[in-house]
Amino acid sequence: MNNVRVELLRDSGSSVSVVRSALVAPEQYTGKHVTCLLVDNCVKNCPQAVVEVDTKYYKGRLPVVCMDRCIYDLILGNDIYEHTSERYEVKQRQAEGAERIVDMIFEKLRSGSMCQL
């Protein structure tokens, strides 16, 4: 990430990608903040940045949420599919019987139709 080797976690349960704040240059911050609902039901307002990522899961510029204390330097969430739109499409929907809106990932099939993952 940003030409620095980092410890990576691919988190299929996360809707956003997260990076350790210490690895982000000041000019990479967007000035925006993202409200995150964490696994313990804690709500956190975090700054957003755009970083350069080169992994087997994703390569290119990626908007990320910045946190001071992370268990990994870079956590790739399901938003990587949104930015790799040739194969996947992410839509926010309210699942049947659910109270919250969730990200639903669809794989684009060759026929032009989509299959929910």
N, C-alpha and C positions, 0 to 999 in steps of 0.2 A: 504494500500500500504506500503510495507516494514514494516509490523507490526504496522503501524500507521493508525488510523482512519482518513479518509479524506473526503472532500466534492466532490462528483462525478457528472459529466454530461456525458450522453451517447449522442454523437453528430453524427447522421446519415449522416450529410453533410460533415464531415471531413474525409479525406483519411488517416490521421495519428492520433495517440494518443499523447496527450500533458500532461506534468506534470510541476508543479511549481518547479523551480530550487532549492529552499530552502529545498525541501523534498528529494533531491537526494544526496547520499553519494559520496564523490570524487571517490571512487573505482568503482562506477557503471557507470561512463562515459566511452564511448567506444573510444573516441578520434576522432570520425567521426562527421561531421556536415551535417545537412539536410537543403536543401533550401525549404522554405515553401512559397506558394502563399496564402496570407490571403484574407479574404472576401472583403476587401477594395482595392484589387489589389496591395497591398504592398507586396514586396518580402523580406523575412527575413531569414538569415542564422543562424540556431540554433544548439547547441550541442545535440548529441544523447546519451542516457543512456539506460541501461536495468534494469528494476525494477521488483520487485515481486508484483503481483496484485492478490487480492482475492475478486471478486465481483460476482454478479449474472450473469453478462454478460461475464466475462472472469476470468479465474484463471490460474496463472502460470507466467513465466518470459515473459516480454513484452518490446520490443524496443519502446522507447518513444522519443519525441522531448521535450527539456527542454526550458522553457521560464520563465523569472524573474517575469513578471506580467501576471497572468492568472485570469480569473473570477472564476474559480474553481480550486481546488488542482489537480484534475485529470480529463482529458477529454478523454473519450474512443472514438476513431474514427473507421472507417470501417476496419482498418488494423487488428482489432481483429479477423475478419473472416479469414484472411490470416493465422493467427497463430492457428486457430481452424479449420484446414483443413479437418477434418472428415466430416463436414457438408457443408462447404462453400469453394469456390475457388474464389480468386480475380485475375483478369487479367487486364492489362492495354491495352486499345483499343482506337482507335479514332472513336468516335461516328459519324454516318452518318451526314454530313453537319456541323460537329463541327471542329473548328480550333485546339483545344487542345486535348491532350490525357487524358483520364479520367480512373479512376478505375471502373471496372464493376464487380459486385458481382453476382456470380452464386451459386444457391443452388443445391447441388448434390442430385439427386433423387435416389430412391432405384433401379430403373431400370439401373442405371449407366449413364443415360443422365443428362444434366444439364438444369436448368431453370434460366433465367436471372431475377434478382430481381429489 
